[in-house]
């Protein structure tokens, strides 16, 4: 292939003025271009400096904002974590109080059983001993107090159970909020450590879009404050509930203890009164038996006297009748006849008086015997009532509190029993 040689057409020759004008024009153009270049370099440098400074300041301010945001989230995280820890402690303390209240509730079954058994046994008293005495009244009061305490503790346990459920809900919300804050805190820390030299920076499709679930800072702060207030309110309610559980247990224990002491006193007083009445009846029975023995001896003597008087009357009447058979003028009303007649009248009067006295003595003996039988029956009833009350009082000995000695007593008085480790046998 052959190359084609071309020849340029020679320019026309310029005159000296034209050459000077051309040179001047080139000089002006060069100066203008240099000035434009200078202005461009100056404006470019200024723009670079301004954009660099603005970028650095924007980055600085945003880093400060991220640091402030990280600090604020850490503060809220610390606050919520402390509330969560307090919530766990309060829940554990409330569960312990609830368990103590339930144990106290179970311990009320024994007083209830003993009181019911005492009332049932005392209902087995006989005859006039089946009375509405003070011991019976106090036993029924104790039964009512026990039932009232049981209902009170059941209500408190129910309230504690409901409060524990609410605390579980609050704990779940706190944990959820803490998880969100931990995740947000990690994201903000990662973004704070992110710079232009990192490898995982890219263009995004729409970085300025607003997520649908985004809320304002004021709304976020209100939600945090609401969560904090909700947790604090529940903690305050839990504290008051724990105090009410403790007060309810102590009040129930003290009320039942006081009523038990009154009931025991009335039981002992009733036993004392019954023993005194029994002793009085025993003395009366003994005296009656003595009188009956004396009256029996007197009746025997009076019977012998009555028999003697009857025999004497027979003798007198026989003498008088036989002397009536005297013959002739010997049948005279002499002193012997008059004496025998007077003796017969006197003996008949004596026999009549003795008979009346015997009948009165026998009636008295029968009355004494009937009274003695009645006293014996009443004495048996009192013995049975005394045995019933004594057995009931012995049964109530199980309600007496255990008397602690030494170290155990000091631990209970100081209320540090749970803090001392248990010795394993």
GUKOLDREN-172782 format. One line per 4 residues: for each residue x, z, y of C-alpha. Coordinates in Angstrom, 2 decimals, always signed. Each point is the difference from the previous one (the first is absolute). Layout:
X,Z,Y | ...
***
This chain:
+0.00,+0.00,+0.00 | +1.53,-1.01,+3.31 | -0.13,+2.22,+3.04 | -1.46,-1.42,+3.15
+2.06,+0.52,+3.17 | -2.01,+0.49,+3.17 | +1.37,-0.14,+3.54 | -1.51,+2.12,+2.76
-0.84,-1.67,+3.17 | +2.42,+1.22,+2.65 | -1.50,+2.17,+2.77 | +0.08,-1.40,+3.44
+2.69,+1.26,+2.32 | -1.09,+2.80,+2.40 | +1.01,+0.38,+3.51 | +1.84,+3.04,+1.19
-3.02,+1.58,+1.75 | -2.08,-0.56,-3.09 | +2.71,+1.55,-2.07 | +0.09,+3.01,+2.34
-3.78,+0.26,-0.09 | -0.02,-0.20,-3.76 | +2.69,+2.65,-0.19 | -1.92,+2.19,+2.39
-3.19,-0.47,-2.00 | +1.81,+0.92,-3.20 | +1.42,+3.05,+1.72 | -3.42,+1.07,+1.27
-1.52,-0.58,-3.43 | +2.75,+2.01,-1.65 | -0.42,+2.81,+2.51 | -3.74,-0.05,-0.52
+0.40,+0.02,-3.77 | +2.56,+2.78,+0.19 | -2.31,+1.98,+2.26 | -2.89,-0.61,-2.35
+2.18,+1.01,-2.91 | +1.11,+3.10,+1.88 | -3.57,+0.89,+0.86 | -1.02,-0.63,-3.58
+2.81,+2.13,-1.33 | -0.82,+2.72,+2.50 | -3.72,-0.09,-0.76 | +0.72,-0.19,-3.72
+2.37,+2.96,+0.27 | -2.55,+1.88,+2.06 | -2.75,-0.88,-2.48 | +2.20,+1.03,-2.89
+0.84,+3.27,+1.68 | -3.61,+0.66,+0.95 | -1.34,-0.86,-3.46 | +2.78,+1.97,-1.67
-0.60,+2.98,+2.23 | -3.78,-0.28,-0.41 | +0.37,-0.37,-3.76 | +2.36,+2.94,-0.18
-2.24,+2.15,+2.18 | -3.08,-1.05,-1.95 | +1.81,+0.79,-3.22 | +1.20,+3.30,+1.46
-3.45,+0.99,+1.19 | -1.62,-1.04,-3.27 | +2.64,+1.89,-1.95 | -0.75,+3.04,+2.15
-3.69,-0.51,-0.60 | +0.63,-0.28,-3.74 | +2.17,+3.13,+0.11 | -2.71,+1.82,+1.92
-2.58,-1.26,-2.47 | +2.18,+1.07,-2.93 | +0.48,+3.42,+1.63 | -3.74,+0.35,+0.65
-0.90,-0.99,-3.54 | +2.64,+2.40,-1.35 | -1.50,+2.78,+2.12 | -3.49,-0.76,-1.28
+1.37,-0.30,-3.51 | +1.68,+3.39,+0.34 | -3.21,+1.49,+1.38 | -2.15,-1.48,-2.77
+2.54,+0.97,-2.65 | -0.03,+3.58,+1.27 | -3.80,-0.05,-0.05 | +0.12,-1.38,-3.54
+2.36,+2.76,-1.09 | -2.21,+2.62,+1.65 | -2.98,-1.61,-1.66 | +1.67,+0.26,-3.41
+0.85,+3.64,+0.62 | -3.52,+0.78,+1.18 | -1.49,-1.78,-3.01 | +2.22,+1.99,-2.36
-0.85,+3.24,+1.81 | -3.72,-0.88,-0.05 | +0.16,-0.79,-3.71 | +1.67,+3.37,-0.61
-2.66,+1.76,+2.05 | -2.70,-1.88,-1.89 | +1.59,+0.95,-3.33 | +0.19,+3.65,+1.11
-3.65,-0.13,+1.06 | -0.98,-1.52,-3.34 | +1.91,+2.74,-1.82 | -1.80,+2.57,+2.12
-3.26,-1.75,-0.85 | +0.78,+0.21,-3.70 | +0.81,+3.69,+0.36 | -3.52,+0.59,+1.34
-1.39,-0.81,-3.46 | +1.16,+3.38,-1.32 | -1.78,+2.10,+2.69 | -3.08,-2.16,-0.43
+0.03,+0.50,-3.79 | +0.70,+3.74,+0.25 | -2.69,+0.54,+2.61 | -2.58,-1.94,-2.02
+0.96,+1.90,-3.16 | -0.32,+3.34,+1.81 | -3.46,-0.91,+1.27 | -1.06,-1.12,-3.48
+1.27,+3.22,-1.59 | -1.67,+2.19,+2.63 | -3.27,-1.83,-0.60 | +0.13,+1.49,-3.51
-0.59,+3.54,+1.30 | -3.09,+1.72,-1.38 | -3.09,+1.61,+1.44 | +0.39,+1.77,+3.36
+3.72,-0.85,+0.17 | -0.84,-3.65,+0.72 | +0.00,+0.48,+3.77 | +0.99,-2.05,+3.07
+2.84,+2.31,+0.98 | +2.83,-0.60,+2.47 | +2.34,-1.12,-2.76 | -2.46,-2.72,-1.02
-0.41,-1.04,+3.65 | +3.78,-0.19,+0.55 | +0.48,-1.97,-3.22 | -2.52,-2.55,+1.21
+1.74,-0.08,+3.39 | +3.31,-0.59,-1.76 | -1.56,-2.83,-1.97 | -1.27,-1.56,+3.25
+3.41,+0.48,+1.68 | +1.75,-1.64,-2.95 | -2.39,-2.95,+0.05 | +0.41,-0.31,+3.78
+3.79,+0.08,-0.29 | -0.13,-2.58,-2.76 | -2.15,-2.32,+2.11 | +2.30,+0.50,+3.01
+3.13,-0.83,-2.00 | -1.68,-3.02,-1.61 | -0.89,-1.33,+3.46 | +3.56,+0.56,+1.20
+1.43,-1.77,-3.06 | -2.36,-2.91,+0.59 | +1.12,-0.20,+3.64 | +3.64,+0.11,-1.11
-0.58,-2.80,-2.51 | -1.66,-2.16,+2.67 | +2.81,+0.77,+2.44 | +2.63,-1.00,-2.61
-1.78,-3.31,-0.46 | +0.00,-0.58,+3.76 | +3.67,+0.90,+0.15 | +0.70,-2.54,-2.74
-1.69,-2.66,+2.13 | +2.00,+1.04,+3.08 | +3.19,+0.05,-2.06 | -0.71,-3.53,-1.24
-0.55,-1.19,+3.58 | +3.20,+1.68,+1.16 | +2.00,-1.52,-2.85 | -1.50,-3.41,+0.74
+0.87,+0.35,+3.69 | +3.51,+1.21,-0.88 | +0.52,-2.97,-2.31 | -1.11,-2.37,+2.76
+2.32,+1.71,+2.47 | +2.92,-0.13,-2.45 | -0.57,-3.69,-0.52 | -0.38,-0.64,+3.74
+3.08,+2.12,+0.67 | +2.04,-2.00,-2.49 | -1.19,-3.28,+1.55 | +0.85,+1.17,+3.52
+3.43,+1.23,-1.10 | +0.69,-3.33,-1.68 | -1.08,-1.84,+3.12 | +2.17,+2.30,+2.12
+3.03,-0.85,-2.11 | -0.85,-3.72,+0.10 | +2.09,-2.14,+2.36 | +0.88,-3.69,+0.54
+2.85,+0.18,-2.46 | -2.21,+0.97,-2.92 | -0.58,-2.51,-2.75 | -3.71,+0.50,-0.53
-1.25,-1.17,+3.40 | -2.13,-3.15,+0.13 | -2.55,-1.76,+2.13 | -3.56,+1.12,-0.65
-3.11,-2.08,+0.07 | -1.99,+2.09,+2.50 | +1.93,+3.10,+1.05 | -2.35,+0.78,+2.89
-3.15,+0.24,-2.08 | -1.88,+3.31,-0.02 | -0.82,+1.41,-3.47 | -3.67,+0.69,-0.61
+0.59,+3.68,-0.85 | +2.16,+0.69,+3.06 | -1.18,+2.83,+2.26 | +1.16,+1.17,+3.39
+2.56,+2.73,+0.52 | -2.68,+2.31,+1.43 | -2.15,-0.48,-3.10 | +3.01,+0.68,-2.24
+0.77,+3.18,+1.95 | -3.63,+1.11,-0.23 | +0.01,-0.53,-3.76 | +3.21,+2.01,-0.37
-1.39,+2.80,+2.16 | -3.26,-0.07,-1.98 | +1.89,+0.24,-3.30 | +2.09,+2.87,+1.33
-3.06,+1.83,+1.36 | -1.89,-0.54,-3.27 | +2.88,+1.51,-2.01 | +0.42,+2.94,+2.40
-3.74,+0.74,-0.02 | -0.05,-0.04,-3.80 | +3.02,+2.30,-0.06 | -1.72,+2.45,+2.34
-3.19,-0.12,-2.09 | +2.06,+0.52,-3.15 | +1.69,+3.04,+1.51 | -3.34,+1.50,+0.99
-1.38,-0.78,-3.46 | +2.96,+1.70,-1.70 | -0.52,+3.04,+2.19 | -3.72,+0.00,-0.83
+0.83,-0.19,-3.73 | +2.33,+2.98,+0.31 | -2.51,+1.95,+2.08 | -2.81,-0.83,-2.44
+2.06,+1.20,-2.97 | +1.03,+3.22,+1.70 | -3.51,+0.64,+1.33 | -1.55,-0.63,-3.41
+2.57,+2.25,-1.66 | -0.43,+2.81,+2.53 | -3.80,-0.24,+0.01 | -0.16,+0.10,-3.78
+2.56,+2.83,-0.13 | -2.03,+2.06,+2.48 | -3.25,-0.65,-1.84 | +1.67,+0.79,-3.32
+1.22,+3.34,+1.36 | -3.49,+0.84,+1.27 | -1.54,-0.99,-3.35 | +2.54,+2.05,-1.95
-0.69,+2.99,+2.25 | -3.74,-0.33,-0.53 | +0.54,-0.36,-3.75 | +2.12,+3.15,-0.09
-2.55,+1.80,+2.17 | -2.78,-1.09,-2.34 | +2.00,+1.19,-3.01 | +0.59,+3.33,+1.76
-3.70,+0.38,+0.82 | -0.94,-0.90,-3.58 | +2.54,+2.48,-1.40 | -1.33,+2.71,+2.29
-3.60,-0.75,-1.04 | +1.08,-0.10,-3.66 | +1.76,+3.35,+0.33 | -3.08,+1.46,+1.69
-2.22,-1.28,-2.81 | +2.39,+1.33,-2.63 | -0.11,+3.41,+1.67 | -3.80,-0.16,+0.23
-0.21,-1.02,-3.65 | +2.32,+2.82,-1.02 | -2.04,+2.55,+1.97 | -3.23,-1.33,-1.47
+1.36,+0.24,-3.51 | +1.09,+3.56,+0.74 | -3.47,+0.83,+1.33 | -1.60,-1.70,-2.98
+2.18,+2.06,-2.36 | -0.91,+3.20,+1.87 | -3.66,-1.02,+0.06 | +0.13,-0.72,-3.73
+1.44,+3.45,-0.64 | -2.68,+1.54,+2.25 | -2.72,-1.95,-1.82 | +1.32,+1.30,-3.29
-0.04,+3.58,+1.28 | -3.44,-0.45,+1.50 | -1.20,-1.47,-3.28 | +1.32,+3.02,-1.84
-1.67,+2.30,+2.55 | -3.23,-1.95,-0.37 | +0.15,+0.42,-3.79 | +0.68,+3.72,+0.42
-2.97,+0.31,+2.37 | -2.23,-1.88,-2.45 | +1.05,+2.29,-2.87 | -0.49,+3.04,+2.21
-3.49,-1.28,+0.92 | -0.77,-0.48,-3.67 | +1.11,+3.58,-0.69 | -2.08,+1.38,+2.86
-3.09,-2.01,-0.96 | +0.42,+0.99,-3.67 | +0.24,+3.68,+0.97 | -3.00,-0.29,+2.25
-2.06,-1.89,-2.58 | +0.97,+2.33,-2.83 | -0.78,+3.14,+1.99 | -3.48,-1.43,+0.53
-0.68,+0.73,-3.63 | +0.39,+3.75,+0.44 | -2.99,+1.92,-1.57 | -2.58,+2.16,+1.69
+0.82,+1.84,+3.10 | +3.68,-0.90,-0.41 | -0.80,-3.39,+1.62 | +0.68,+1.43,+3.41
+1.45,-1.71,+3.07 | +3.02,+2.17,+0.22 | +3.19,-0.51,+1.96 | +1.49,-1.99,-2.87
-2.93,-2.40,+0.10 | +0.26,-0.32,+3.75 | +3.77,-0.46,-0.20 | -0.34,-2.69,-2.65
-2.57,-1.87,+2.05 | +2.20,+0.19,+3.07 | +2.97,-1.15,-2.08 | -2.02,-3.00,-1.26
-0.96,-0.94,+3.57 | +3.61,+0.38,+1.15 | +1.37,-2.01,-2.93 | -2.49,-2.81,+0.59
+0.96,-0.10,+3.68 | +3.68,-0.02,-0.90 | -0.55,-2.77,-2.56 | -1.90,-2.02,+2.60
+2.77,+0.42,+2.55 | +2.66,-0.82,-2.56 | -1.93,-3.09,-1.07 | -0.27,-1.17,+3.60
+3.68,+0.65,+0.53 | +0.85,-1.82,-3.23 | -2.06,-3.00,+1.06 | +1.67,+0.02,+3.45
+3.44,+0.32,-1.58 | -0.68,-2.86,-2.38 | -1.25,-2.16,+2.87 | +3.12,+0.88,+1.97
+2.17,-0.82,-3.00 | -1.74,-3.35,-0.42 | +0.49,-0.72,+3.71 | +3.68,+0.95,-0.29
+0.36,-2.18,-3.05 | -1.67,-2.99,+1.75 | +2.19,+0.50,+3.08 | +3.07,+0.28,-2.24
-0.91,-3.28,-1.73 | -0.53,-1.68,+3.37 | +3.33,+1.36,+1.26 | +1.71,-1.19,-3.18
-1.41,-3.50,+0.48 | +1.02,-0.04,+3.66 | +3.39,+1.37,-1.00 | +0.45,-2.82,-2.50
-0.96,-2.52,+2.69 | +2.54,+1.53,+2.38 | +2.67,-0.01,-2.69 | -0.71,-3.69,-0.61
+0.00,-0.73,+3.76 | +3.24,+1.95,+0.41 | +1.60,-1.93,-2.83 | -1.20,-3.30,+1.50
+1.34,+0.81,+3.48 | +3.29,+1.28,-1.42 | +0.42,-3.16,-2.03 | -0.83,-2.10,+3.08
+2.56,+1.93,+2.07 | +2.63,-0.51,-2.70 | -0.89,-3.67,-0.07 | +0.53,-0.19,+3.75
+3.54,+1.32,-0.40 | +1.01,-3.65,-0.61 | -0.83,-0.69,+3.65 | +2.55,+2.48,+1.27
+2.99,-1.79,+1.57 | +3.30,+0.21,-1.78 | +2.16,+2.63,+1.62 | +3.40,-1.52,+0.69
+3.16,+2.06,+0.03 | +3.46,-0.47,+1.45 | +1.16,-3.53,+0.76 | -3.29,-1.72,-0.85
-1.87,+2.20,+2.47 | +2.50,-0.75,+2.78 | -0.18,-3.75,-0.71 | -3.79,+0.01,+0.19
-0.04,+2.05,+3.20 | +2.56,-2.35,+1.60 | -1.89,-3.07,-1.31 | +3.19,-1.61,-1.35
-0.94,-0.08,-3.66 | +0.18,-3.80,-0.13 | +3.45,-0.06,+1.60 | +1.65,+2.07,-2.73
+1.07,-2.00,-3.08 | -1.74,+0.87,-3.22 | +2.10,+1.46,-2.81 | -0.39,-1.93,-3.24
-0.36,+2.21,-3.05
***
